[in-house]
């Protein structure tokens, strides 16, 4: 997931509480946060939002390094 300018997109972890016994957790880009909150609000769920870091790739595991 990258923005149109080629920079890495900011990611956020959205946790929706009240959907069932386990909270629903998903990762969205910054531009999708408001829509995720609005959707959860329509369903009467509480929402927790926090910044999310991309997983760090181990050196040598990228496709470019494999050749």
N, C-alpha and C positions, 0 to 999 in steps of 0.2 A: 504494500500500500504506500503509494507516494503521492505527493501533491502534484498539481499540473506544472509547477515550476521545477520539479525534479528533486526537491528537498524531501527529506523523510517527514512523513505526516506525524503529528502529535497524536498519541493514542491515549485513550482513557478507559478504565475498567468501570463498567456499570454493573452494580449489584441491585437487583430488584427483590425486595423482601415482601413476603405475603403471597407469592404465587403458588406455594405448596410447602411441603416439609423442608425442602432444600431451596435456598435462594438461587435465582437465575443470575448467572454471571456471564457477561459478554464484553468484548473489547471493541470499541468503536473509534473512528477518527474524530478529531475535534469538531468538524462540521456536522457530525451526526449526534452529538451529545444532547442538544436541545430536543430533537425529535424523539430520542430514546426516553428522555425524562417526561415529555408530554404523553407518550404512549403509556408509560407506566402509570402516570397520574390518572389517565382515563380508566385504567383498570383498578384504581384505588390502591396501588402498591407504593410503599416507601422506596426511595432510591438513594443509593450511596454512589458517589462519583469520586474517583481518584485517578491521578495521572498514572500511566502505565509505561514501563520501559520495555523497549523491544528486547527480545532475547539476544544475548551477546553470542555471536558466532565464534566458534573455536577457530584459531588460525589453521588454515589448511583444509577446512571443511567446505569452503565455498566452491562452486562449480569452476570458477576461473582458476583456482589453485589446484584442481584435480588433474589438469592436463600437463 
